[in-house]
Amino acid sequence: MERVDVYTRQSLYLVLWLMCVFLLAAEPQASVGLWVGGVIVTGLGSWVMSGVFAIYPRLSPFPWQRAALLAGACAVYLGAVGLRSDVDTERGAVAVLVVVNLAAGIGGLPDNRITVAVLLVCAGVVGVTGQKVSSAGVGLAVAVFIVFTVRASLWLYGIVNELDDARQTQSRLAVAEERLRFSRDVHDVLGRRLSTIAVQAELAATLARRGDERAAAQMMEVRQVAHDALGEARELARGYRPTNLTQELEGARSLLRSAGIEVDLEIGVVPRGWHEAAGWVVRESVTNVLRHSSAAWVRIAFEDGCLRVQNDGVAGAFQEPGSGLRGLAERLAPLGGRLDAGREGERWTVVAHLPGPGPVSSSVHTLDNTTETGRPA
């Protein structure tokens, strides 16, 4: 962007100063006033143009002081040198310099009213200097050309500037999206693990109070779950942890059984492209069952492009979708899926609509095509 800025500015400044040098050098007997005035007017025109550059594409803060100095210098230059000269070419050089600098300095502002006023003034300057009606037309043509050149250059500069802003915004959004992904994964993965630890620790405490020898083994399971949670947290931090639907289903069955909840799995053919998304749904749904319900049974089934997770724990605080389900719905939407959750009589149902082969591929993966019902020992 800095290179584009330098290139655009230098190109326009170069045009102004080349025209100044060309017009003045074309006069073999040019007076000192012609040279001094031309240099001053061109310098002020470049100064005003830099102010327009600074605010483009806005109109404020308008460089009124710079524009006033330029207009005053042009008036003095035209009256003191141009109109008093007896040489037609010298008067023409003054008029062209005034027109070019007014059109380049002020005509770049993206306001049609200012542009029309500048064009009329430029046409009048050349018309008064040349003392012909056709001269006004020439002045208008020169002014239109200069205004078009400056406006086109500024327009291109603005487009590049917007693209640069869009690129920076895209970078910031990518960072924000990655943070959101990480927070969701932490919520899904560690939330389930912590729920498992809580359930198994409570069971171990109950066994310990009874003097049951299985309490020690149960605590070792808690220790193993904590180690697994630590490993998953490290994988999340590295961004390498994939979601495996089979593992999620097995983990959900094991976790629900340890909590004393009957599990009914009816999973047949799940499109390979939807495996990861289905794993999200299973993970979040099972976590909600453990944290927010008093369910006695849970049924997980996939049929006709719908993954359905039902439980009978609608009593208590489990009444409406929480932030986890809302976040899950937001993750499914860009993939073409949809999530519905709510109460159906005495059941709480989460339905993930996963149409077609999925966002990754059209290949399918067949899990155990059986109905499996288990109750904890």
VOKESE-617088 format. One line per 4 residues: for each residue x, y, z of C-alpha. Coordinates in pm, whole numbers, always signed. Layout:
X/Y/Z | ...
This chain:
+0/+0/+0 | +287/+238/+72 | +432/+170/-272 | +99/+241/-440
+69/+562/-242 | +419/+675/-341 | +368/+578/-705 | +34/+762/-735
+156/+1076/-563 | +484/+1090/-753 | +309/+1033/-1085 | +68/+1324/-1034
+337/+1553/-896 | +560/+1463/-1188 | +286/+1553/-1436 | +241/+1895/-1275
+608/+1980/-1265 | +684/+1846/-1614 | +406/+2062/-1756 | +541/+2360/-1563
+896/+2309/-1690 | +779/+2237/-2045 | +559/+2548/-2068 | +819/+2779/-1915
+1109/+2636/-2112 | +911/+2679/-2434 | +933/+3057/-2389 | +1280/+3162/-2508
+1245/+3510/-2361 | +1044/+3423/-2051 | +1048/+3687/-1782 | +1151/+3630/-1424
+792/+3682/-1313 | +675/+3405/-1546 | +923/+3156/-1396 | +881/+3261/-1033
+503/+3271/-1055 | +487/+2939/-1237 | +702/+2766/-977 | +499/+2914/-689
+165/+2819/-846 | +284/+2465/-922 | +421/+2424/-571 | +91/+2537/-420
-101/+2308/-657 | +108/+2011/-540 | +49/+2115/-178 | -328/+2130/-225
-324/+1795/-404 | -143/+1637/-108 | -420/+1766/+120 | -684/+1612/-105
-487/+1287/-101 | -487/+1289/+279 | -867/+1306/+310 | -972/+1106/+2
-1244/+981/-42 | -1386/+1217/+220 | -1449/+1589/+179 | -1349/+1693/+526
-1145/+1831/+676 | -1124/+2033/+357 | -786/+2209/+310 | -943/+2555/+288
-625/+2746/+369 | -424/+2566/+105 | -700/+2610/-154 | -730/+2979/-68
-355/+3031/-108 | -360/+2851/-441 | -657/+3054/-568 | -493/+3378/-453
-158/+3292/-613 | -332/+3197/-939 | -523/+3527/-941 | -207/+3729/-877
-9/+3530/-1134 | -281/+3572/-1394 | -330/+3943/-1329 | +33/+4046/-1280
+195/+3834/-1551 | -62/+3679/-1783 | -292/+3972/-1860 | -10/+4229/-1875
+204/+4036/-2118 | +202/+4136/-2486 | +319/+3790/-2597 | +35/+3551/-2678
+237/+3241/-2597 | +335/+3381/-2258 | -26/+3461/-2173 | -121/+3111/-2285
+149/+2953/-2068 | +23/+3141/-1763 | -337/+3042/-1836 | -249/+2675/-1884
-43/+2667/-1563 | -329/+2820/-1369 | -582/+2578/-1520 | -366/+2270/-1463
-293/+2349/-1099 | -650/+2448/-1012 | -789/+2137/-1181 | -527/+1904/-1033
-530/+2057/-685 | -902/+2104/-621 | -1065/+1897/-894 | -964/+1572/-724
-1225/+1618/-449 | -1511/+1367/-499 | -1781/+1635/-513 | -1950/+1713/-845
-2040/+2066/-736 | -1675/+2150/-668 | -1573/+1985/-995 | -1822/+2190/-1199
-1712/+2512/-1029 | -1344/+2436/-1101 | -1419/+2358/-1466 | -1612/+2682/-1514
-1336/+2884/-1350 | -1073/+2719/-1571 | -1278/+2784/-1883 | -1317/+3148/-1782
-943/+3189/-1712 | -843/+3068/-2059 | -1128/+3258/-2221 | -1025/+3589/-2059
-659/+3536/-2140 | -716/+3435/-2502 | -1003/+3683/-2550 | -1188/+3432/-2768
-1489/+3209/-2717 | -1296/+2913/-2857 | -1026/+2970/-2597 | -1278/+2899/-2322
-1354/+2566/-2489 | -986/+2480/-2500 | -949/+2570/-2133 | -1251/+2357/-2047
-1108/+2060/-2240 | -771/+2089/-2066 | -940/+2114/-1725 | -1162/+1812/-1796
-858/+1607/-1896 | -665/+1702/-1584 | -963/+1645/-1351 | -1029/+1306/-1512
-665/+1205/-1474 | -650/+1304/-1108 | -990/+1154/-1022 | -905/+826/-1196
-572/+803/-1014 | -739/+876/-679 | -1016/+627/-753 | -762/+354/-823
-572/+453/-510 | -895/+429/-309 | -974/+83/-449 | -630/-46/-354
-666/+112/-10 | -1002/-61/+42 | -852/-393/-68 | -569/-345/+180
-820/-270/+457 | -1020/-577/+357 | -707/-791/+373 | -627/-664/+722
-988/-719/+828 | -973/-1071/+689 | -658/-1136/+891 | -825/-1012/+1208
-1134/-1223/+1138 | -916/-1529/+1083 | -756/-1474/+1422 | -1097/-1423/+1585
-1233/-1735/+1413 | -940/-1941/+1536 | -994/-1815/+1890 | -1364/-1901/+1863
-1280/-2248/+1732 | -1039/-2306/+2018 | -1290/-2188/+2280 | -1557/-2417/+2134
-1321/-2715/+2132 | -1222/-2643/+2490 | -1589/-2623/+2585 | -1676/-2947/+2404
-1376/-3162/+2492 | -1277/-3047/+2839 | -1640/-2998/+2940 | -1711/-3363/+2874
-1393/-3479/+3046 | -1462/-3269/+3354 | -1817/-3403/+3365 | -1672/-3754/+3353
-1433/-3675/+3637 | -1718/-3532/+3845 | -1939/-3838/+3792 | -1663/-4090/+3858
-1534/-3901/+4161 | -1885/-3897/+4307 | -1914/-4271/+4247 | -1574/-4330/+4408
-1679/-4124/+4711 | -1998/-4330/+4744 | -1802/-4655/+4723 | -1550/-4529/+4977
-1823/-4444/+5227 | -1955/-4798/+5192 | -1609/-4940/+5242 | -1617/-5094/+4895
-1275/-5196/+4763 | -1372/-5076/+4416 | -1330/-4717/+4532 | -954/-4726/+4471
-1002/-4863/+4120 | -1260/-4596/+4052 | -1017/-4325/+4160 | -756/-4468/+3927
-1010/-4429/+3647 | -1055/-4066/+3752 | -678/-4025/+3736 | -671/-4175/+3385
-949/-3944/+3267 | -757/-3646/+3404 | -447/-3757/+3211 | -658/-3799/+2895
-801/-3451/+2945 | -451/-3309/+2978 | -344/-3481/+2655 | -648/-3352/+2470
-583/-3002/+2600 | -231/-3017/+2457 | -365/-3142/+2125 | -617/-2860/+2119
-343/-2607/+2185 | -152/-2743/+1887 | -466/-2757/+1676 | -409/-3118/+1575
-695/-3297/+1744 | -941/-3446/+1491 | -1293/-3554/+1584 | -1361/-3927/+1546
-1729/-4023/+1546 | -1667/-4382/+1651 | -1458/-4272/+1948 | -1715/-4011/+2042
-1994/-4270/+2042 | -1790/-4516/+2247 | -1690/-4241/+2488 | -2051/-4127/+2520
-2172/-4481/+2592 | -1901/-4540/+2851 | -1959/-4206/+3020 | -2338/-4238/+3034
-2315/-4592/+3169 | -2079/-4479/+3443 | -2341/-4220/+3540 | -2609/-4487/+3565
-2789/-4385/+3249 | -2926/-4641/+3003 | -2779/-4599/+2654 | -2943/-4691/+2324
-2723/-4653/+2012 | -2881/-4696/+1670 | -2611/-4581/+1430 | -2598/-4725/+1081
-2446/-4559/+775 | -2313/-4207/+839 | -2169/-4013/+542 | -1796/-3974/+589
-1818/-3603/+529 | -2045/-3560/+832 | -1837/-3764/+1079 | -1670/-3468/+1245
-1992/-3264/+1271 | -2180/-3565/+1409 | -1905/-3606/+1667 | -1961/-3244/+1776
-2333/-3312/+1821 | -2281/-3630/+2022 | -2020/-3467/+2244 | -2223/-3156/+2321
-2549/-3347/+2372 | -2398/-3598/+2613 | -2224/-3319/+2806 | -2558/-3138/+2843
-2728/-3456/+2962 | -2473/-3497/+3241 | -2460/-3130/+3342 | -2820/-3015/+3306
-3057/-3313/+3330 | -3163/-3602/+3548 | -3203/-3844/+3261 | -3246/-4217/+3311
-3197/-4310/+2946 | -3044/-4162/+2632 | -3102/-4268/+2273 | -2864/-4173/+1990
-2976/-4261/+1637 | -2893/-4164/+1280 | -3152/-4208/+1008 | -3237/-4031/+681
-2971/-3764/+723 | -3074/-3678/+1080 | -2875/-3745/+1394 | -3117/-3753/+1686
-3018/-3750/+2055 | -3306/-3796/+2299 | -3329/-3826/+2676 | -3600/-3819/+2941
-3433/-3559/+3164 | -3640/-3249/+3089 | -3708/-3175/+3454 | -3523/-2899/+3634
-3296/-2655/+3456 | -3293/-2846/+3126 | -3562/-2638/+2953 | -3412/-2453/+2657
-3096/-2461/+2438 | -2789/-2319/+2606 | -2485/-2142/+2471 | -2319/-2471/+2378
-2607/-2576/+2149 | -2629/-2229/+1999 | -2257/-2237/+1924 | -2299/-2584/+1774
-2575/-2457/+1546 | -2346/-2176/+1431 | -2074/-2428/+1346 | -2312/-2651/+1147
-2470/-2370/+943 | -2165/-2295/+720 | -2137/-2669/+645 | -2496/-2692/+524
-2633/-2852/+840 | -2901/-2740/+1082 | -2958/-2801/+1453 | -3293/-2815/+1630
-3328/-2866/+2003 | -3627/-2856/+2231 | -3879/-3037/+2441 | -4101/-3307/+2289
-4348/-3406/+2557 | -4146/-3567/+2836 | -3833/-3588/+2624 | -3556/-3348/+2538
-3447/-3392/+2175 | -3150/-3260/+1981 | -3177/-3314/+1605 | -2888/-3239/+1369
-2992/-3230/+1005 | -2691/-3348/+803 | -2804/-3371/+440 | -2616/-3529/+153
-2262/-3666/+160 | -2133/-3383/+376 | -1892/-3095/+322 | -1576/-3310/+296
-1649/-3601/+62 | -1927/-3821/-66 | -1778/-4143/+65 | -1961/-4324/+343
-1845/-4506/+645 | -2045/-4789/+798 | -2044/-4828/+1170 | -2175/-5140/+1338
-2521/-5163/+1181 | -2680/-5293/+1495 | -2898/-5164/+1772 | -2712/-5169/+2097
-2871/-5119/+2437 | -2671/-5125/+2755 | -2733/-5070/+3120 | -2455/-5015/+3376
-2364/-5295/+3607
